Protein backbone atom coordinates (compact mmCIF):
# COMPACT_ATOMS: atom_id res chain seq x y z
CA UNK A 1 0.00 0.00 0.00
CA UNK A 2 2.92 2.32 0.70
CA UNK A 3 4.13 1.87 -2.88
CA UNK A 4 0.65 2.65 -4.18
CA UNK A 5 0.49 5.70 -1.90
CA UNK A 6 3.78 6.92 -3.34
CA UNK A 7 2.56 6.45 -6.91
CA UNK A 8 -0.97 7.80 -6.35
CA UNK A 9 -1.08 10.05 -3.29
CA UNK A 10 -4.61 11.19 -4.06
CA UNK A 11 -6.12 7.71 -3.84
CA UNK A 12 -3.98 5.76 -1.39
CA UNK A 13 -2.08 8.10 0.93
CA UNK A 14 -4.79 8.40 3.58
CA UNK A 15 -5.36 4.64 3.58
CA UNK A 16 -1.67 3.96 4.13
CA UNK A 17 -1.53 6.49 6.96
CA UNK A 18 -4.52 4.86 8.65
CA UNK A 19 -2.95 1.42 8.41
CA UNK A 20 0.28 2.82 9.86
CA UNK A 21 -1.72 4.33 12.74
CA UNK A 22 -3.47 1.05 13.49
CA UNK A 23 -0.25 -0.95 13.25
CA UNK A 24 1.53 1.50 15.57
CA UNK A 25 -1.36 1.27 18.01
CA UNK A 26 -1.16 -2.54 17.99
CA UNK A 27 2.56 -2.29 18.72
CA UNK A 28 1.90 0.08 21.67
CA UNK A 29 3.77 2.85 19.86
CA UNK A 30 1.22 5.48 20.85
CA UNK A 31 3.11 8.59 19.76
CA UNK A 32 3.54 7.21 16.26
CA UNK A 33 -0.10 6.11 16.20
CA UNK A 34 -1.24 9.63 17.13
CA UNK A 35 0.91 11.07 14.37
CA UNK A 36 -0.51 8.73 11.72
CA UNK A 37 -4.14 9.13 12.81
CA UNK A 38 -3.73 12.87 12.31
CA UNK A 39 -2.05 12.33 8.95
CA UNK A 40 -4.84 9.96 7.84
CA UNK A 41 -7.53 12.46 8.84
CA UNK A 42 -5.74 15.36 7.19
CA UNK A 43 -5.02 13.44 3.98
CA UNK A 44 -8.62 12.22 3.76
CA UNK A 45 -9.85 15.79 4.20
CA UNK A 46 -7.38 17.19 1.65
CA UNK A 47 -8.36 14.58 -0.94
CA UNK A 48 -12.12 14.93 -0.30
CA UNK A 49 -12.70 11.38 1.01
CA UNK A 50 -15.40 12.28 3.54
CA UNK A 51 -16.24 8.66 4.40
CA UNK A 52 -12.59 7.80 4.98
CA UNK A 53 -12.10 10.91 7.09
CA UNK A 54 -15.05 9.70 9.17
CA UNK A 55 -13.51 6.25 9.55
CA UNK A 56 -10.11 7.66 10.54
CA UNK A 57 -11.78 9.90 13.14
CA UNK A 58 -13.81 7.00 14.51
CA UNK A 59 -10.75 4.77 14.84
CA UNK A 60 -8.82 7.61 16.48
CA UNK A 61 -11.72 7.91 18.92
CA UNK A 62 -11.45 4.24 19.88
CA UNK A 63 -7.70 4.69 20.23
CA UNK A 64 -8.17 7.52 22.72
CA UNK A 65 -10.83 5.55 24.63
CA UNK A 66 -8.20 2.84 25.13
CA UNK A 67 -5.75 5.50 26.35
CA UNK A 68 -8.48 6.70 28.76
CA UNK A 69 -8.43 10.18 27.24
CA UNK A 70 -12.21 10.60 27.13
CA UNK A 71 -12.09 14.25 26.11
CA UNK A 72 -9.94 13.55 23.06
CA UNK A 73 -11.99 10.44 22.21
CA UNK A 74 -15.19 12.48 22.28
CA UNK A 75 -13.63 15.10 20.01
CA UNK A 76 -12.85 12.45 17.40
CA UNK A 77 -16.16 10.60 17.78
CA UNK A 78 -18.11 13.82 17.29
CA UNK A 79 -16.07 14.69 14.20
CA UNK A 80 -16.63 11.16 12.88
CA UNK A 81 -20.36 11.54 13.50
CA UNK A 82 -20.36 14.86 11.63
CA UNK A 83 -18.49 13.37 8.66
CA UNK A 84 -20.67 10.24 8.47
CA UNK A 85 -23.71 12.53 8.48
CA UNK A 86 -22.19 14.69 5.74
CA UNK A 87 -21.63 11.53 3.71
CA UNK A 88 -25.23 10.43 4.25
CA UNK A 89 -24.53 7.35 6.39
CA UNK A 90 -27.35 8.02 8.83
CA UNK A 91 -27.50 4.45 10.19
CA UNK A 92 -23.81 4.68 11.01
CA UNK A 93 -24.46 8.03 12.71
CA UNK A 94 -27.07 6.40 14.96
CA UNK A 95 -24.76 3.50 15.80
CA UNK A 96 -21.85 5.78 16.56
CA UNK A 97 -24.06 8.08 18.63
CA UNK A 98 -25.03 5.11 20.82
CA UNK A 99 -21.36 4.24 21.28
CA UNK A 100 -20.60 7.85 22.19
CA UNK A 101 -23.32 7.74 24.84
CA UNK A 102 -21.86 4.51 26.23
CA UNK A 103 -18.42 6.10 26.32
CA UNK A 104 -19.72 9.10 28.23
CA UNK A 105 -21.35 6.76 30.74
CA UNK A 106 -17.97 5.08 31.23
CA UNK A 107 -18.81 1.77 29.59
CA UNK A 108 -16.34 -0.07 27.47
CA UNK A 109 -16.70 0.66 23.76
CA UNK A 110 -15.88 -1.99 21.16
CA UNK A 111 -15.33 -1.38 17.49
Buried (B, 14 or more C-beta within 10 A) or exposed (E): EEEEBEEEBEEBBBBBBBBBBBEBBEEEBBEBBBBBBBBBBBBBBEBEBBBBBBBBBBBBBBBBBEBEEBEBBBBBBBBBBBBBBEBEBEEBBEEBBEBBEBBEEEEEBEE
